[in-house]
Amino acid sequence: MERVVTGIPGFDEILHGGIPRRNVVLLAGGPGTGKSIFGYQYLYNGLKKGEHG
């Protein structure tokens, strides 16, 4: 199965190499649990790799 690497330490290992390609991911949690930071980190890692989005 093809996967999208998030570049977030530990997270890709939990998902056995990243998020499965062509899947929708819902990131949910209470206030202050790091949802925005997770999203920013994912976007930042994509920019560093030169991905177009």
PyRosetta script that sets phi, psi and omega in degrees:
from pyrosetta import init, pose_from_sequence

init()
pose = pose_from_sequence("MERVVTGIPGFDEILHGGIPRRNVVLLAGGPGTGKSIFGYQYLYNGLKKGEHG")
pose.set_psi(1, 131.5)
pose.set_omega(1, 179.0)
pose.set_phi(2, -75.6)
pose.set_psi(2, 138.5)
pose.set_omega(2, -176.0)
pose.set_phi(3, -128.6)
pose.set_psi(3, 154.0)
pose.set_omega(3, 176.2)
pose.set_phi(4, -103.1)
pose.set_psi(4, 118.3)
pose.set_omega(4, 179.9)
pose.set_phi(5, -77.2)
pose.set_psi(5, 130.2)
pose.set_omega(5, 179.9)
pose.set_phi(6, -84.6)
pose.set_psi(6, -25.9)
pose.set_omega(6, -176.1)
pose.set_phi(7, 80.7)
pose.set_psi(7, 6.4)
pose.set_omega(7, -179.8)
pose.set_phi(8, -94.0)
pose.set_psi(8, 116.9)
pose.set_omega(8, -176.4)
pose.set_phi(9, -54.2)
pose.set_psi(9, 132.5)
pose.set_omega(9, 178.7)
pose.set_phi(10, 87.5)
pose.set_psi(10, -38.4)
pose.set_omega(10, -176.6)
pose.set_phi(11, -68.0)
pose.set_psi(11, -45.0)
pose.set_omega(11, 179.4)
pose.set_phi(12, -64.0)
pose.set_psi(12, -34.4)
pose.set_omega(12, 178.0)
pose.set_phi(13, -66.5)
pose.set_psi(13, -40.6)
pose.set_omega(13, 178.6)
pose.set_phi(14, -61.0)
pose.set_psi(14, -37.1)
pose.set_omega(14, -178.3)
pose.set_phi(15, -93.3)
pose.set_psi(15, 15.7)
pose.set_omega(15, 177.5)
pose.set_phi(16, 57.3)
pose.set_psi(16, 44.8)
pose.set_omega(16, 174.4)
pose.set_phi(17, 113.9)
pose.set_psi(17, -1.1)
pose.set_omega(17, 178.1)
pose.set_phi(18, 129.0)
pose.set_psi(18, -173.8)
pose.set_omega(18, -179.2)
pose.set_phi(19, -80.1)
pose.set_psi(19, 130.7)
pose.set_omega(19, 177.6)
pose.set_phi(20, -57.6)
pose.set_psi(20, 131.5)
pose.set_omega(20, -179.1)
pose.set_phi(21, -60.3)
pose.set_psi(21, 146.0)
pose.set_omega(21, 179.4)
pose.set_phi(22, 67.5)
pose.set_psi(22, 28.7)
pose.set_omega(22, 174.6)
pose.set_phi(23, -114.0)
pose.set_psi(23, 152.0)
pose.set_omega(23, 175.4)
pose.set_phi(24, -97.6)
pose.set_psi(24, 135.4)
pose.set_omega(24, -179.1)
pose.set_phi(25, -118.7)
pose.set_psi(25, 127.4)
pose.set_omega(25, 174.5)
pose.set_phi(26, -103.4)
pose.set_psi(26, 119.7)
pose.set_omega(26, 179.0)
pose.set_phi(27, -103.2)
pose.set_psi(27, 110.9)
pose.set_omega(27, -175.1)
pose.set_phi(28, -125.4)
pose.set_psi(28, 152.4)
pose.set_omega(28, 177.2)
pose.set_phi(29, 170.9)
pose.set_psi(29, 166.4)
pose.set_omega(29, 179.9)
pose.set_phi(30, -73.4)
pose.set_psi(30, 173.5)
pose.set_omega(30, 178.3)
pose.set_phi(31, -59.0)
pose.set_psi(31, 136.5)
pose.set_omega(31, 175.5)
pose.set_phi(32, 79.7)
pose.set_psi(32, 14.4)
pose.set_omega(32, -177.9)
pose.set_phi(33, -94.0)
pose.set_psi(33, -2.2)
pose.set_omega(33, 174.1)
pose.set_phi(34, 101.1)
pose.set_psi(34, 14.8)
pose.set_omega(34, -179.6)
pose.set_phi(35, -61.2)
pose.set_psi(35, -47.3)
pose.set_omega(35, -179.2)
pose.set_phi(36, -66.1)
pose.set_psi(36, -42.8)
pose.set_omega(36, 178.8)
pose.set_phi(37, -61.2)
pose.set_psi(37, -40.6)
pose.set_omega(37, 177.2)
pose.set_phi(38, -59.3)
pose.set_psi(38, -48.4)
pose.set_omega(38, 179.3)
pose.set_phi(39, -62.5)
pose.set_psi(39, -43.8)
pose.set_omega(39, 178.6)
pose.set_phi(40, -62.7)
pose.set_psi(40, -41.4)
pose.set_omega(40, -179.6)
pose.set_phi(41, -64.6)
pose.set_psi(41, -40.9)
pose.set_omega(41, 178.4)
pose.set_phi(42, -62.9)
pose.set_psi(42, -46.1)
pose.set_omega(42, 178.6)
pose.set_phi(43, -64.4)
pose.set_psi(43, -43.1)
pose.set_omega(43, 179.3)
pose.set_phi(44, -59.7)
pose.set_psi(44, -45.4)
pose.set_omega(44, 179.8)
pose.set_phi(45, -63.4)
pose.set_psi(45, -37.1)
pose.set_omega(45, 175.9)
pose.set_phi(46, -64.8)
pose.set_psi(46, -40.9)
pose.set_omega(46, 177.6)
pose.set_phi(47, -63.7)
pose.set_psi(47, -42.0)
pose.set_omega(47, 178.7)
pose.set_phi(48, -60.8)
pose.set_psi(48, -33.3)
pose.set_omega(48, -179.2)
pose.set_phi(49, -85.9)
pose.set_psi(49, -3.2)
pose.set_omega(49, 178.7)
pose.set_phi(50, 78.9)
pose.set_psi(50, 21.2)
pose.set_omega(50, 179.4)
pose.set_phi(51, -74.2)
pose.set_psi(51, 149.1)
pose.set_omega(51, -175.3)
pose.set_phi(52, -94.9)
pose.set_psi(52, -5.7)
pose.set_omega(52, 176.1)
pose.set_phi(53, 88.1)
pose.dump_pdb("model.pdb")
